[in-house]
């Protein structure tokens, strides 16, 4: 028994003592297989889940190394039943393999025949399979490759996909020589290429686009890139033109505004999920070229319909890029099945320590509703309560104080509700960017912000994703998408690009106490707490005193 920072319990929860001298090393060691559940100030709660253990197994960690980590850092003896369960759960991954056979094409092979017999009895699996070749082998129709992987994960027998990938249509892609990839970007691209498909997790501002460019260089093939919106598509295009020898004629944009299919095509999730008369009208993009690589930007936001489309393109190499694999719809297993397991994950604080992202000071400012508003909130319908709390009028004064405090710096004010943002824009005399703002106008305002012509922007959730504003140093969050952890990560990410003078970034979350706003705020902060960011909580009254 050691004086370790971790308490491992038989219900698969793990308690990490944050102030312990070995807590940072422990957090790093358990990150590949443990999922953070709660993260208050002193004790963080993690949980062991089958998906977390299978992700670790797919990334090359074996049961022995996981067990060793738990024993090494645990303060008390680890329950023996839990260690056995960890080993048995991890051993489930790969007992079934999807492979190719020269005579029969795509096949499902069993290392354990009993497992194959079990899954063949499933009503969801049986229709996806063809004839049985021998006791270990069953034919799989190529179009069902993705659906089969989904079904097997849900049965608790995740298949290892070793069937390989088509090379796709060749297209030469070279990198310009006037920039050097960072070591972790190279490791991320290598991890992906070695696995053939999967997800790379990097902090916002750490250069996920460059990992995409490195993967394209490795593939030397036509590439389809799926992104969140048109602004993001154009940023990808600009970055590829800057970092590679691709010409403007080789990169196409497939969005609401343009329908270009080129050797490298950047399409938005929105246009891919557009329906007319119940039919997805733009799916021809997937079949328009013999793609060698498909890149999913912000893969944690991949719309559910795209999962169904991706089930048909399992033979292509697929790279998912994200700052967090957290999905608010709980469909992490679909990302695992259809895009692939996690191939690389860099802790935010580690990248910060290397100087590649800015250090951040996270502050939660709590405001109190006046008594009449509290009474109105108390009797309001449940569905109206969050909006009332998040849009509390007292927040406007606090935002004004924070803007004044950081006068001369590049500031973003971010919120969810359009009427609240319009009011803030009016009070602050600042431009407001929402979904209704044209792409051209957005790009103009972003550019003016980048070069310092304007130093304050009020933005809606359109700025959550893929917006490159390197010198933004302050973000003030007034409202959000309920308790979304990934949104919190994205918003902090807007200010994490390293600053030319090395200054600290400031992230404020203005929260109405004793309301749903405060409850959601606590939930939103969980992912960032896992990455080592702790929130200071101050009362709004202390702002005016300079505390």
C-alpha positions as CSV (number, residue, x, y, z in Angstrom):
1,X,0.0,0.0,0.0
2,X,1.4,3.4,-1.0
3,X,0.4,7.0,-0.3
4,X,-0.8,7.4,-3.8
5,X,-3.2,10.1,-5.1
6,X,-5.9,7.6,-6.4
7,X,-8.6,5.7,-4.6
8,X,-10.0,2.9,-6.8
9,X,-13.4,1.5,-5.8
10,X,-15.2,-1.7,-6.7
11,X,-18.1,0.3,-8.4
12,X,-15.5,1.3,-11.1
13,X,-15.2,4.9,-9.8
14,X,-11.8,6.4,-9.0
15,X,-11.2,9.3,-6.7
16,X,-8.1,11.5,-7.6
17,X,-6.8,13.8,-4.9
18,X,-5.9,17.0,-6.8
19,X,-3.4,18.4,-4.3
20,X,-1.3,15.3,-4.1
21,X,2.2,15.7,-5.5
22,X,1.7,12.8,-7.9
23,X,-1.8,13.9,-9.1
24,X,-0.5,15.3,-12.4
25,X,1.4,12.2,-13.3
26,X,-1.6,10.1,-12.3
27,X,-4.0,12.1,-14.3
28,X,-1.8,11.7,-17.4
29,X,-1.4,7.9,-16.8
30,X,-5.2,7.2,-16.4
31,X,-6.3,9.6,-19.2
32,X,-6.1,6.9,-22.0
33,X,-8.7,4.7,-20.3
34,X,-10.6,6.6,-17.6
35,X,-13.5,9.0,-18.1
36,X,-13.9,12.1,-15.9
37,X,-17.3,12.4,-14.2
38,X,-17.0,15.2,-11.6
39,X,-14.3,17.7,-11.0
40,X,-14.8,20.0,-8.0
41,X,-11.8,21.6,-6.3
42,X,-10.0,18.9,-4.4
43,X,-11.3,15.4,-5.4
44,X,-12.0,14.5,-9.0
45,X,-14.1,11.4,-9.8
46,X,-13.3,9.2,-12.8
47,X,-15.0,6.1,-14.0
48,X,-13.9,3.0,-15.9
49,X,-16.2,2.3,-18.8
50,X,-16.0,-0.4,-21.4
51,X,-15.6,2.2,-24.2
52,X,-12.8,3.9,-22.4
53,X,-11.0,0.5,-22.0
54,X,-11.6,-0.5,-25.6
55,X,-10.2,2.9,-26.8
56,X,-7.1,2.3,-24.7
57,X,-6.8,-1.3,-26.2
58,X,-7.1,0.0,-29.7
59,X,-4.5,2.6,-29.0
60,X,-2.0,-0.1,-28.0
61,X,-2.4,-0.2,-24.2
62,X,-2.9,-3.7,-22.9
63,X,-4.7,-4.9,-19.7
64,X,-1.4,-5.4,-17.9
65,X,-0.4,-1.8,-18.3
66,X,-3.8,-0.5,-17.2
67,X,-3.8,-2.8,-14.1
68,X,-0.2,-1.7,-13.3
69,X,-1.2,2.0,-13.5
70,X,-4.1,1.4,-11.1
71,X,-2.0,-0.5,-8.6
72,X,0.9,2.0,-8.8
73,X,-1.1,5.1,-8.1
74,X,-3.8,3.6,-5.7
75,X,-3.6,4.6,-2.0
76,X,-5.4,1.4,-1.0
77,X,-5.4,-2.1,-2.4
78,X,-7.3,-2.2,-5.7
79,X,-10.3,-4.6,-5.4
80,X,-9.3,-7.8,-7.1
81,X,-12.7,-8.2,-8.8
82,X,-12.2,-4.8,-10.5
83,X,-8.8,-5.8,-11.8
84,X,-10.2,-9.1,-13.2
85,X,-13.1,-7.1,-14.8
86,X,-10.7,-4.6,-16.5
87,X,-8.6,-7.5,-17.9
88,X,-11.7,-9.3,-19.2
89,X,-13.4,-6.2,-20.7
90,X,-10.2,-5.3,-22.6
91,X,-9.8,-8.9,-23.8
92,X,-13.2,-8.5,-25.5
93,X,-11.7,-6.1,-28.1
94,X,-10.3,-8.0,-31.1
95,X,-11.8,-11.5,-30.5
96,X,-13.7,-10.7,-33.6
97,X,-11.8,-9.2,-36.6
98,X,-13.0,-7.7,-39.8
99,X,-10.6,-8.8,-42.5
100,X,-10.3,-9.4,-46.2
101,X,-10.0,-12.8,-47.9
102,X,-8.8,-13.3,-51.5
103,X,-11.6,-15.6,-52.4
104,X,-14.5,-14.2,-50.3
105,X,-13.8,-10.5,-50.0
106,X,-14.8,-8.9,-46.7
107,X,-15.1,-11.4,-43.8
108,X,-15.7,-11.5,-40.0
109,X,-13.2,-13.8,-38.3
110,X,-13.4,-15.1,-34.8
111,X,-10.4,-15.9,-32.6
112,X,-13.0,-17.2,-30.2
113,X,-15.7,-19.4,-31.9
114,X,-18.1,-19.1,-29.0
115,X,-18.2,-15.3,-29.4
116,X,-19.0,-15.7,-33.1
117,X,-21.9,-18.1,-32.2
118,X,-23.2,-15.6,-29.7
119,X,-23.2,-12.6,-32.0
120,X,-24.8,-14.7,-34.9
121,X,-27.8,-15.2,-32.6
122,X,-28.4,-11.5,-32.5
123,X,-31.3,-10.2,-34.6
124,X,-29.3,-7.0,-35.3
125,X,-26.1,-8.8,-36.4
126,X,-27.4,-11.8,-38.4
127,X,-28.9,-9.7,-41.3
128,X,-25.6,-7.9,-41.8
129,X,-23.7,-11.2,-42.5
130,X,-23.6,-13.5,-45.5
131,X,-22.7,-17.2,-45.8
132,X,-20.6,-19.0,-43.2
133,X,-17.4,-20.2,-44.7
134,X,-16.2,-22.3,-41.7
135,X,-16.7,-22.3,-38.0
136,X,-14.4,-19.2,-37.6
137,X,-15.4,-17.2,-40.6
138,X,-18.5,-15.4,-42.0
139,X,-18.8,-13.3,-45.2
140,X,-19.6,-9.6,-44.6
141,X,-21.2,-7.4,-47.3
142,X,-18.9,-4.4,-47.9
143,X,-21.8,-1.9,-47.5
144,X,-22.5,-3.3,-44.0
145,X,-19.0,-2.9,-42.6
146,X,-19.9,0.2,-40.5
147,X,-23.3,-1.1,-39.4
148,X,-21.7,-4.3,-38.3
149,X,-19.1,-2.5,-36.2
150,X,-21.8,-0.4,-34.6
151,X,-23.9,-3.5,-33.7
152,X,-20.9,-5.4,-32.3
153,X,-20.0,-2.5,-30.0
154,X,-23.5,-2.4,-28.6
155,X,-23.3,-6.2,-28.0
156,X,-20.1,-5.7,-26.1
157,X,-17.8,-7.5,-28.6
158,X,-16.1,-4.7,-30.5
159,X,-14.4,-5.9,-33.7
160,X,-10.9,-5.0,-34.7
161,X,-11.1,-3.7,-38.3
162,X,-7.9,-4.9,-40.0
163,X,-9.5,-5.2,-43.5
164,X,-7.4,-2.3,-44.8
165,X,-8.4,0.6,-47.0
166,X,-8.6,1.4,-50.6
167,X,-5.9,3.8,-51.8
168,X,-8.4,6.0,-53.6
169,X,-7.6,8.2,-56.5
170,X,-3.9,9.4,-56.4
171,X,-3.3,13.1,-56.0
172,X,0.1,14.5,-55.3
173,X,0.3,16.7,-52.2
174,X,3.6,18.2,-51.0
175,X,4.3,20.4,-48.0
176,X,5.9,23.8,-48.3
177,X,9.3,24.1,-46.7
178,X,8.9,27.4,-44.9
179,X,7.2,25.9,-41.8
180,X,8.0,23.0,-39.4
181,X,5.4,20.8,-37.9
182,X,5.5,20.5,-34.1
183,X,6.5,17.2,-32.6
184,X,3.1,16.4,-31.2
185,X,1.5,17.1,-34.6
186,X,3.8,14.6,-36.3
187,X,3.1,12.1,-33.5
188,X,-0.6,12.6,-34.0
189,X,-0.4,12.2,-37.8
190,X,1.8,9.1,-37.4
191,X,-0.6,7.6,-34.8
192,X,-3.5,8.0,-37.2
193,X,-1.6,6.7,-40.2
194,X,-0.4,3.6,-38.3
195,X,-4.0,2.8,-37.3
196,X,-5.5,3.7,-40.7
197,X,-8.5,5.4,-39.2
198,X,-9.4,7.1,-35.9
199,X,-9.6,10.3,-33.9
200,X,-6.9,12.8,-33.0
201,X,-7.7,14.9,-29.9
202,X,-5.8,18.2,-29.6
203,X,-6.6,21.4,-27.8
204,X,-8.2,24.3,-29.7
205,X,-5.4,26.5,-31.1
206,X,-2.9,23.6,-31.2
207,X,-3.0,23.2,-35.0
208,X,-5.5,20.4,-35.8
209,X,-5.6,21.7,-39.4
210,X,-1.9,21.0,-39.7
211,X,-2.4,17.4,-38.5
212,X,-4.9,17.2,-41.4
213,X,-2.4,18.5,-43.8
214,X,0.2,16.0,-42.6
215,X,-2.3,13.2,-43.0
216,X,-3.0,14.4,-46.6
217,X,0.7,14.4,-47.3
218,X,0.9,10.8,-46.1
219,X,-2.1,9.7,-48.1
220,X,-1.1,11.4,-51.5
221,X,-4.7,11.0,-52.5
222,X,-7.9,12.8,-53.2
223,X,-9.4,14.1,-49.9
224,X,-12.9,15.0,-48.7
225,X,-12.9,17.3,-45.7
226,X,-16.1,17.8,-43.7
227,X,-16.3,21.0,-41.6
228,X,-18.9,22.7,-39.4
229,X,-19.6,25.8,-41.5
230,X,-18.6,27.9,-44.5
231,X,-16.2,30.2,-42.5
232,X,-14.4,27.1,-41.3
233,X,-14.3,25.7,-44.9
234,X,-12.5,28.9,-46.0
235,X,-10.1,28.8,-43.1
236,X,-9.2,25.2,-44.1
237,X,-8.7,26.3,-47.7
238,X,-6.5,29.2,-46.7
239,X,-4.4,27.0,-44.3
240,X,-3.9,24.3,-47.0
241,X,-2.8,27.0,-49.6
242,X,-0.4,28.3,-47.0
243,X,1.1,25.0,-45.8
244,X,1.0,22.8,-48.9
245,X,1.7,23.2,-52.6
246,X,-2.0,22.7,-53.5
247,X,-3.3,25.4,-55.8
248,X,-6.6,27.2,-55.5
249,X,-7.9,25.2,-58.5
250,X,-7.2,21.9,-56.7
251,X,-9.4,22.8,-53.7
252,X,-13.2,22.9,-54.0
253,X,-15.8,24.2,-51.6
254,X,-19.1,22.3,-51.4
255,X,-21.5,24.5,-49.3
256,X,-24.7,26.4,-49.5
257,X,-22.9,29.0,-51.6
258,X,-20.8,26.8,-53.9
259,X,-20.9,23.3,-55.3
260,X,-17.3,22.6,-56.4
261,X,-15.9,19.0,-56.5
262,X,-12.2,19.0,-56.8
263,X,-9.3,16.6,-55.9
264,X,-9.5,18.2,-52.4
265,X,-13.1,19.1,-51.5
266,X,-14.2,20.9,-48.4
267,X,-17.9,20.3,-47.6
268,X,-20.0,21.5,-44.7
269,X,-22.0,19.3,-42.4
270,X,-25.0,21.5,-43.0
271,X,-25.2,21.0,-46.7
272,X,-24.6,17.2,-46.3
273,X,-27.6,16.9,-44.0
274,X,-29.9,19.1,-46.2
275,X,-33.1,17.2,-47.0
276,X,-35.5,17.8,-49.9
277,X,-38.8,15.8,-49.9
278,X,-37.3,13.4,-47.3
279,X,-34.2,12.7,-49.4
280,X,-30.6,13.8,-48.7
281,X,-29.8,15.5,-51.9
282,X,-26.0,16.0,-51.6
283,X,-24.8,12.5,-50.8
284,X,-23.3,12.3,-54.3
285,X,-20.3,14.1,-52.8
286,X,-19.4,10.8,-51.1
287,X,-19.5,9.0,-54.4
288,X,-18.3,11.7,-56.7
289,X,-14.6,10.7,-56.4
290,X,-12.6,7.7,-55.4
291,X,-11.6,9.5,-52.1
292,X,-8.4,8.2,-50.5
293,X,-9.0,10.1,-47.2
294,X,-12.0,11.6,-45.4
295,X,-11.3,14.2,-42.7
296,X,-14.0,15.1,-40.1
297,X,-13.3,18.4,-38.5
298,X,-14.8,18.8,-35.0
299,X,-15.8,15.2,-35.1
300,X,-17.6,15.5,-31.7
301,X,-20.2,17.6,-33.6
302,X,-20.8,15.0,-36.4
303,X,-24.5,15.1,-37.1
304,X,-26.3,11.8,-36.5
305,X,-27.4,11.4,-40.1
306,X,-23.7,11.5,-41.2
307,X,-23.2,8.4,-39.1
308,X,-25.4,6.5,-41.5
309,X,-23.6,7.9,-44.5
310,X,-20.3,7.0,-43.1
311,X,-21.3,3.4,-42.6
312,X,-21.1,3.1,-46.4
313,X,-17.6,4.4,-46.7
314,X,-15.7,2.3,-44.2
315,X,-13.2,1.3,-46.9
316,X,-11.8,4.9,-46.9
317,X,-9.2,6.1,-44.5
318,X,-11.0,8.4,-42.0
319,X,-9.4,11.0,-39.7
320,X,-11.5,12.7,-37.0
321,X,-10.2,15.9,-35.4
322,X,-11.5,17.4,-32.2
323,X,-10.6,19.1,-28.9
324,X,-12.9,16.8,-27.0
325,X,-14.5,13.5,-27.7
326,X,-17.4,14.4,-25.3
327,X,-20.7,14.2,-27.1
328,X,-23.8,15.6,-25.5
329,X,-26.0,12.9,-27.2
330,X,-24.0,10.1,-25.7
331,X,-23.0,8.7,-29.1
332,X,-19.3,8.4,-28.4
333,X,-19.6,4.7,-29.3
334,X,-20.7,5.6,-32.8
335,X,-17.6,7.8,-33.3
336,X,-15.5,4.8,-32.1
337,X,-17.3,2.4,-34.5
338,X,-17.5,4.5,-37.6
339,X,-14.6,6.9,-37.5
340,X,-12.3,4.8,-35.4
341,X,-10.7,4.7,-32.0
342,X,-8.7,7.5,-30.4
343,X,-5.2,7.4,-31.9
344,X,-3.7,10.4,-30.2
345,X,-4.7,12.6,-27.2
346,X,-2.5,15.4,-26.0
347,X,-3.3,16.9,-22.5
348,X,-4.0,20.6,-22.8
349,X,-1.7,21.5,-20.0
350,X,1.2,19.6,-21.5
351,X,0.8,21.6,-24.8
352,X,0.6,24.8,-22.7
353,X,3.8,23.8,-20.8
354,X,5.5,23.5,-24.2
355,X,4.5,27.0,-25.1
356,X,2.2,26.1,-27.9
357,X,-1.0,27.3,-26.3
358,X,-1.5,30.3,-24.0
359,X,-1.9,29.8,-20.2
360,X,-5.5,30.6,-19.2
361,X,-7.1,32.0,-16.0
362,X,-10.6,30.8,-15.7
363,X,-13.0,32.8,-13.5
364,X,-16.7,32.2,-12.7
365,X,-18.4,35.5,-11.8
366,X,-21.6,34.9,-9.8
367,X,-24.4,37.4,-9.9
368,X,-27.6,37.6,-7.8
369,X,-31.0,38.3,-9.3
370,X,-33.0,41.0,-7.6
371,X,-35.9,39.8,-5.4
372,X,-38.7,40.5,-7.9
373,X,-36.8,38.6,-10.6
374,X,-36.1,35.7,-8.2
375,X,-39.8,35.4,-7.5
376,X,-40.6,35.5,-11.2
377,X,-38.0,32.8,-11.8
378,X,-39.4,30.6,-9.0
379,X,-42.9,30.5,-10.5
380,X,-41.8,30.2,-14.2
381,X,-42.3,27.1,-16.3
382,X,-39.4,24.7,-16.3
383,X,-38.6,25.3,-20.0
384,X,-38.3,29.0,-19.4
385,X,-36.1,29.0,-16.4
386,X,-32.7,28.6,-18.0
387,X,-33.3,31.4,-20.5
388,X,-34.5,33.7,-17.6
389,X,-31.4,33.0,-15.5
390,X,-28.9,33.1,-18.4
391,X,-30.3,36.4,-19.7
392,X,-30.5,38.1,-16.3
393,X,-30.2,41.9,-16.8
394,X,-27.5,42.1,-14.0
395,X,-25.0,40.4,-16.4
396,X,-24.8,43.4,-18.7
397,X,-23.2,45.6,-16.0
398,X,-20.8,42.8,-15.1
399,X,-19.7,42.5,-18.8
400,X,-19.2,46.2,-19.0
401,X,-17.0,46.1,-15.9
402,X,-14.9,43.2,-17.3
403,X,-14.5,45.0,-20.7
404,X,-13.4,48.1,-18.9
405,X,-11.0,46.0,-16.7
406,X,-9.3,44.6,-19.9
407,X,-9.4,47.8,-21.9
408,X,-7.0,47.7,-24.8
409,X,-7.0,43.9,-25.1
410,X,-8.8,41.8,-27.8
411,X,-12.1,40.7,-26.2
412,X,-14.9,38.3,-27.3
413,X,-18.3,38.4,-25.6
414,X,-20.0,35.0,-26.3
415,X,-23.6,34.0,-25.7
416,X,-26.5,31.8,-26.7
417,X,-29.6,34.1,-26.9
418,X,-29.8,36.6,-29.7
419,X,-31.9,39.3,-27.9
420,X,-29.3,39.2,-25.1
421,X,-26.5,39.6,-27.5
422,X,-28.2,42.5,-29.4
423,X,-28.6,44.3,-26.0
424,X,-25.0,43.7,-25.1
425,X,-23.9,44.9,-28.5
426,X,-25.9,48.1,-28.0
427,X,-24.5,48.7,-24.5
428,X,-20.9,48.0,-25.5
429,X,-21.1,49.7,-28.8
430,X,-19.7,46.6,-30.4
431,X,-20.5,44.7,-33.6
432,X,-22.6,41.5,-33.1
433,X,-22.0,38.3,-35.1
434,X,-24.8,35.7,-35.3
435,X,-26.0,33.0,-37.7
436,X,-27.9,35.8,-39.5
437,X,-24.7,37.7,-40.3
438,X,-23.6,37.0,-43.9
439,X,-20.4,35.0,-44.4
440,X,-18.8,38.0,-46.1
441,X,-19.6,40.4,-43.2
442,X,-18.4,37.8,-40.7
443,X,-15.1,37.5,-42.5
444,X,-14.7,41.3,-42.7
445,X,-15.3,41.7,-38.9
446,X,-13.0,38.8,-38.0
447,X,-10.3,40.3,-40.2
448,X,-10.7,43.7,-38.6
449,X,-10.5,42.1,-35.2
450,X,-7.3,40.1,-36.2
451,X,-5.5,43.3,-37.3
452,X,-6.7,45.3,-34.2
453,X,-9.0,47.8,-36.0
454,X,-11.7,46.6,-33.6
455,X,-10.9,45.0,-30.2
456,X,-14.4,43.9,-29.1
457,X,-16.8,41.5,-30.7
458,X,-20.1,40.1,-29.5
459,X,-20.6,36.7,-30.9
460,X,-23.2,33.9,-30.8
461,X,-22.5,30.2,-31.0
462,X,-21.3,30.6,-34.6
463,X,-17.9,31.5,-33.1
464,X,-17.7,28.3,-31.1
465,X,-16.0,26.4,-33.9
466,X,-12.9,26.8,-36.1
467,X,-12.5,30.6,-35.9
468,X,-8.9,31.7,-36.1
469,X,-8.5,34.8,-33.9
470,X,-4.9,34.5,-32.6
471,X,-4.6,37.6,-30.6
472,X,-8.0,37.3,-28.7
473,X,-6.9,37.3,-25.1
474,X,-10.2,37.7,-23.2
475,X,-13.5,35.7,-23.5
476,X,-16.6,36.6,-21.5
477,X,-19.3,34.0,-21.6
478,X,-22.8,35.1,-20.7
479,X,-24.9,32.1,-21.7
480,X,-24.5,28.8,-23.5
481,X,-26.1,25.6,-24.8
482,X,-27.4,24.3,-21.5
483,X,-24.7,22.1,-19.9
484,X,-22.5,21.5,-22.9
485,X,-19.0,20.5,-22.0
486,X,-17.7,20.5,-25.5
487,X,-19.0,24.1,-26.1
488,X,-17.1,25.2,-23.0
489,X,-13.9,23.7,-24.4
490,X,-14.5,25.3,-27.8
491,X,-15.1,28.7,-26.2
492,X,-12.0,28.6,-24.1
493,X,-10.2,27.5,-27.2
494,X,-11.0,30.8,-28.9
495,X,-8.4,32.5,-26.7
496,X,-5.7,29.8,-26.3
497,X,-3.6,30.5,-29.3
498,X,-0.2,31.7,-28.1
499,X,0.2,35.5,-27.8
500,X,3.1,37.3,-29.4
501,X,4.0,38.7,-25.9
502,X,3.4,35.5,-24.0
503,X,0.5,36.9,-22.0
504,X,-2.1,34.9,-20.1
505,X,-5.6,34.5,-21.6
506,X,-8.6,35.2,-19.4
507,X,-11.9,33.3,-19.6
508,X,-14.9,34.6,-17.6
509,X,-18.1,32.8,-17.2
510,X,-20.9,35.1,-15.8
511,X,-23.4,32.9,-14.0
512,X,-26.6,33.6,-12.1
513,X,-26.4,31.9,-8.6
514,X,-29.1,29.7,-7.2
515,X,-30.5,28.9,-10.7
516,X,-30.2,26.4,-13.5
517,X,-27.6,28.7,-15.0
518,X,-25.3,27.8,-12.0
519,X,-26.2,24.1,-12.3
520,X,-25.4,24.0,-16.0
521,X,-22.2,26.0,-15.4
522,X,-20.9,23.3,-13.1
523,X,-21.6,20.6,-15.7
524,X,-20.0,22.6,-18.5
525,X,-16.7,22.9,-16.6
526,X,-16.1,19.2,-16.2
527,X,-14.1,18.6,-19.3
528,X,-11.8,21.6,-18.7
529,X,-11.3,20.5,-15.1
530,X,-10.1,17.2,-16.5
531,X,-7.5,19.1,-18.6
532,X,-6.2,20.8,-15.5
533,X,-8.1,24.1,-15.7
534,X,-9.6,25.2,-12.3
535,X,-12.2,27.9,-12.1
536,X,-11.9,30.7,-9.5
537,X,-15.3,31.8,-8.3
538,X,-15.8,35.4,-7.4
539,X,-18.9,37.4,-6.5
540,X,-19.9,40.2,-8.9
541,X,-19.6,42.7,-6.0
542,X,-15.9,42.0,-5.7
543,X,-15.3,43.1,-9.3
544,X,-15.8,46.7,-8.5
545,X,-13.4,46.5,-5.5
546,X,-10.8,45.0,-7.8
547,X,-10.6,41.6,-6.2
